[in-house]
Amino acid sequence: METGCHRYYKNLNIQRYCNMDNNQTVLQMKYTRVINGIAERQKITRDEAMDRFFHSTTFQMIQEGIADLQCRSDIYLIDEFSLELEEHL
């Protein structure tokens, strides 16, 4: 039989899992918008934009939570990615 304390922690763990899942969903939606913006700005296919973005330093920094880039606007991230590309040319 579960005590109130065990039930609380079990529910807390479920809540944390749901929050993590929701955060990933929101992040994936952001990636979609950023990739679409990159494709539009650079006049390339979405597949090309996705490949370039997922292999970029900008994407790695977002994944690692550096400078809270995941909290920045889509336009800001598209601009950062564009600057990264310009530096590599």
ZAMARGU-4260 file (C-alpha; in steps of 0.2 Angstrom, whole numbers, plus 5000, padded with zeros to 4 digits):
<rodrens>
0) 5000/5000/5000 | 5007/5017/4995 | 5008/5030/5009 | 5004/5048/5005 | 5022/5052/5004
5) 5026/5039/4991 | 5011/5044/4980 | 5017/5062/4981 | 5034/5057/4974 | 5027/5046/4961
10) 5016/5059/4955 | 5030/5072/4955 | 5041/5060/4945 | 5027/5058/4932 | 5025/5077/4932
15) 5043/5080/4929 | 5043/5067/4915 | 5028/5076/4907 | 5036/5093/4908 | 5052/5086/4900
20) 5042/5078/4886 | 5032/5095/4884 | 5049/5104/4883 | 5055/5093/4869 | 5040/5095/4859
25) 5041/5114/4861 | 5059/5113/4856 | 5056/5102/4841 | 5042/5115/4835 | 5055/5129/4837
30) 5068/5119/4826 | 5054/5117/4813 | 5051/5135/4812 | 5070/5139/4812 | 5073/5126/4798
35) 5059/5133/4788 | 5066/5151/4790 | 5083/5145/4785 | 5077/5137/4769 | 5067/5153/4765
40) 5081/5165/4768 | 5094/5155/4759 | 5082/5148/4745 | 5087/5130/4748 | 5076/5115/4752
45) 5070/5111/4769 | 5080/5095/4768 | 5096/5105/4765 | 5092/5117/4778 | 5088/5104/4791
50) 5105/5095/4787 | 5115/5111/4788 | 5106/5116/4804 | 5108/5100/4813 | 5126/5100/4809
55) 5129/5118/4815 | 5137/5125/4830 | 5121/5135/4833 | 5111/5119/4835 | 5124/5111/4846
60) 5124/5126/4858 | 5105/5126/4859 | 5106/5107/4863 | 5118/5111/4877 | 5108/5125/4884
65) 5122/5138/4881 | 5117/5156/4883 | 5098/5150/4884 | 5098/5150/4865 | 5082/5140/4866
70) 5073/5155/4873 | 5078/5166/4859 | 5066/5171/4845 | 5066/5161/4829 | 5073/5176/4819
75) 5087/5178/4832 | 5092/5159/4829 | 5091/5161/4810 | 5102/5176/4811 | 5114/5167/4822
80) 5115/5152/4810 | 5117/5164/4795 | 5132/5173/4804 | 5139/5156/4807 | 5138/5151/4789
85) 5146/5168/4784 | 5161/5165/4795 | 5164/5148/4787 | 5164/5155/4770
</rodrens>
